[in-house]
Structures are given as C-alpha cells and as structure tokens.
Amino acid sequence: MSETIFFNPGDSIGNFHDYNEAVRKGHLYKQKQRLDDELVVVNNKDKNEEYAIFYVRDRQPNQDKNNASYDVRRKI
C-alpha cells in the first residue's frame, strides 16, 4: 500500500515504535470503540520508526501548517 494522506498529529489515537504493536492496538481499539469506523496505521516519513493510528474520517484534504503527511501501512 503506497498511499500518502494528511492528518493533524493531534488527532492520533496512539503512537508506537513497533508496527506489530500498533496493528494489535488498532484492532483492540476498534473492537472496544467503533466497529464500523475504519482505522489506519500510518508512519510519518520524517519519523521512520514511529507509527500512529488514526480514524480515516479525520483525514485532511491537503497539507497545511497543522497537518503532516503519512504513509498508510495498514487499514483496519
């Protein structure tokens, strides 16, 4: 998956240094919160070893001073 999307970093559900932990936490969070809302595990190009989880609905249409670009690693 090679999709770049924009998010406000403050909208992140969680930040992780381990990809597998981020995916696992994303699945757990989705089961406990909202089963019908899609989540994505992304990583910031500037911070290669850091992964974040966002709701897809919080996606921003373009980059501005409050948003950062992220590469989608997995959709949950």
N, C-alpha and C positions, 0 to 999 in steps of 0.2 A: 504494500500500500504506500503510494508516494503522493500523498495529498498534503498540502500546506494550508492551514487555516489559522485564523486570528482569534485570540481570546484576551480578555482582560485578566492578567495573572491573579487578581484578587477574587475572581470567580471560581478558582480552583477548589475542588473538593478535597484534594490531598496532593502532596508532593513526596516522591520516593526516589531513592537512589538505585533501587533494584527493580527491573522491569517486571519480573515474575510477581513480586510483592504488589506492585501497582495493579497488575491484572487481577490478582486474587482479591485485593481490597475493593477493586471496582465491582467485581461480581458480588461480593458480600454487601456492599453498599446498595447496589441495585436491588438485591433480594429484600433488604430491610426497608428501603425507602419507596422507590417508584419503579415498578416493573416495566411500565410502558414507555419510560423516558430513556432514550439512547445515551450512553456514555461513550467517551473516547479516552484512550490512553495516548498521550502525546509526549513528545520531548522537544524542548527548546533547542534550536540549532546552536545557540551560544553556550548552552549548558548541556553538553552531550550526555553526561551521566545522570541527568535528573529527568524524571518522568512525572507527569501530572495527570490528574483525572478531571475532566470537565463534562458537563451536560452539553450535548450537541446544540440544544436550544439557546445556549449562552454564546454561541458563535457570533463574532463580529463581522460585518460586511467587508471591512478593509482595515488596514493598519493605520493607527494614529498614535499619539504620544502615550495613551493609556493601554494600548494593546500590544501584544507580542505575537510573532509568528511561531507556529508549532508544526511539527511533522506528525501526522497521525500514525501511530504504531499499531493500534488495535481498536476496533469498535466493539462495544459490549451492549 
